[in-house]
Amino acid sequence: MKNILLMLVLSLFAISCSQTVEVKHEAETKTGKIEEVPKWFIEKSDDKGFLGSKEKFFIYGVGVATSPDLQLATEKATLIAKADIADVIRGEMNKETKTFIQELGQGEGNRQVQSEAQSTIINVIKNTKVIGYERWKIEISLTPKDEYRVYIGLQYPLEEYNKLKELVDKEVAMELNSIANNSEEAFESLEEKI
């Protein structure tokens, strides 16, 4: 009986401890820069699922942000992770290269060539809906400057697994049909009055 009571007390203690998340304190480094980041943040993968094959069904995005306010740091990191997903879905790259070459001087031995090259790459993400994403990882730490650093990992289900996107698409289609019907009725009523 004592063993059962002891196990019950320990179970309750373990459950109550698991209701919080530990905020790690980052050590101050000589350079003042981060020396370690979570492995999942770099690899953008989740080994859960059947034989670690879960990442075949999701696009992963990650973000990190700091703020003295924990909620603001979380929101900023989430926005960055959503932009990371949107870039994978609909990112477009544009590149422009300019080259200028000029030859100066006369004669065979006195000529000199001056050249200048410039290359610009632009990454554009236009109007991309990131509906139905889920948070799969979060780590929070406190910086030496008493700011929260939040690492967020989001996963976006691919088309056939994104149930929320299907629901939103159906609602939009129904709304468009309703608008079309209402506009037809309005035009018919107007024509009758004319």
N, C-alpha and C positions, 0 to 999 in steps of 0.2 A: 504494500500500500504506500509506504514511504517512497519507494522508487517511482511509482506512478505519479505521486504528487510532485516529486522532484522533476520528473520529465515534463509534466504539465507546466510547472513554473518556468523551466528552461525554455520550453516551446513558446510560451507567452512572451518571455524576454526576447527571444530571437525574432519573433514576429514584430514586436514593438520597435526593435532596432532597425528592422528592414524597411521601416516607413520613412526613413530619411536618407538623403544622399550626402556623402562626405564631400566637403569642399577642400581640395588640396591646396596647400600653400606652396607657391612657386619659390624656389630658392633664388636669392639674388646672385647673379653671376657678375664676373669682372667686367664683361662687355655690356651687360644690361640687356642682352638678347636672350631669346628662348633657346634652350639647348636640347629640349626633348618635346616631341609632339606625339599624340596617340598614333599607334600603328594603323588603325582603321581609317584615320583621317588622311593618311598618305595613300593607302592602298584602295580606298573607296570600295570595299567589298564586305560582305557579311557571310560568314561561314555557316550560318544556320541553314536549316532546310535539309532536304533529302540529299545526303552525301555531299553537303556543301554546294549544292547546285542552285541555291536560292537566287544568286546574282544573275542567273540567266533570265529571270522574270522581272527584273527591276533595273532602273537607271538610278545610279547613286549620285548625290550631290553633297558637298561638304562646305561648311563655312565656319569662320572663327571671327570673334569680335570682342572688344573690351569696352567696359563702361563702369562707372561707380555704381550704377543701378543694375541689378541682376536681370530684371525684366527687359530693360533696354538692350543689354548685351545679348540676351537670348533672341530678341526680335531682329537685331542687326545680323546676327549669325544665321538666322533662319532665312532672311532675305538674300544673303550671299549664297547660301546653299540652293535656294530656289533658282537664282540666276545661273548657278552651275548646272542645274538640271535643264533649264531652258536653253542654255548654250548647246547642250548635247542634242536636244530635240530639234532646234531650229536655228542654230548658230550659222552665220554666213561670214566668210572671210573675203576681204578685198585687199589687193596688194597693188601698190603703185611704185614703180621704180623710175628714177630719173638719172641719167648719166650725161655729164658735160665733159667734153674733151676739147682742149684747145692747144694748137701748136704755135709756138712763138719763135721768132728769129728767122734769119735768112741763111742760105748756104747749107752745105752738108754738115758741117761740124758745129754750127752755132744754134741749131734748132733744139728747143726744149718742149716737152709735152707736159701740160698741166691737166689734171683730170679731177673730177669731183663726182661722187655717186651718192645718191640718197634713195633709201628704200623705206616705205611706210606700209605697215600692215594694220588693217582696221578689222576688228571683230564686231559684227552687228547682230543683235538679237532683237527681232521685231515681234511685238504683240503675241507672245507665246503663253498659252494657258497651261499652268502647272496645277491642274485640279486633281485631287485625290492622293497627294503625297502623304507619306507617313514618316514620323521621326523614328529612326532606328538606333541612334546613338546620341548621347550627350555626355560631355565631361565639363566640369566647372572647376576653376581654380582661382585663387586669389593672388594677384600679382604683388610684388614688393611695394607698389605704389597704391595699394589698397583698392584696386579695381578688380572686377570680375572678368575673367577670360572664359568665354564659353565656346566650346567646340560642339558643333551640331552636325549630325549626319542625317540626311533625308533620303528616303527611297521612294521612287516613283514607279508604280506598277506599269508594265507595258500594256499596250492597248487592250488586249483580250482579258487582262487581269484587273483592269481599272474599272471597277464597278461604279464608283462615284462619277466618273466621266460619262459612262453610259447613261446614268440617271440625268445628269445635267443636259446632255445632248437631247434626250427625249423631252425634257421640260422646255428647252429652247425651241424644238420643233413644234410642240403643242402651242407655245406662245406665238410663234410666227404664223401658224395656221389660224389662230384666233384673231390676230391682227389683220390678216388677209380677209377673213370672213367679215370682220367689223368694217373694214374699209369698203368692201363690196356693198354691204348694207347701207353705209353712209352715202356712197355714190348713187345707189338706186333711189334712196330717199330724196336726195338732191335733185336727181333727174325728174322724179315725179312732181316735185314742187315747181320746177322750171316749166 
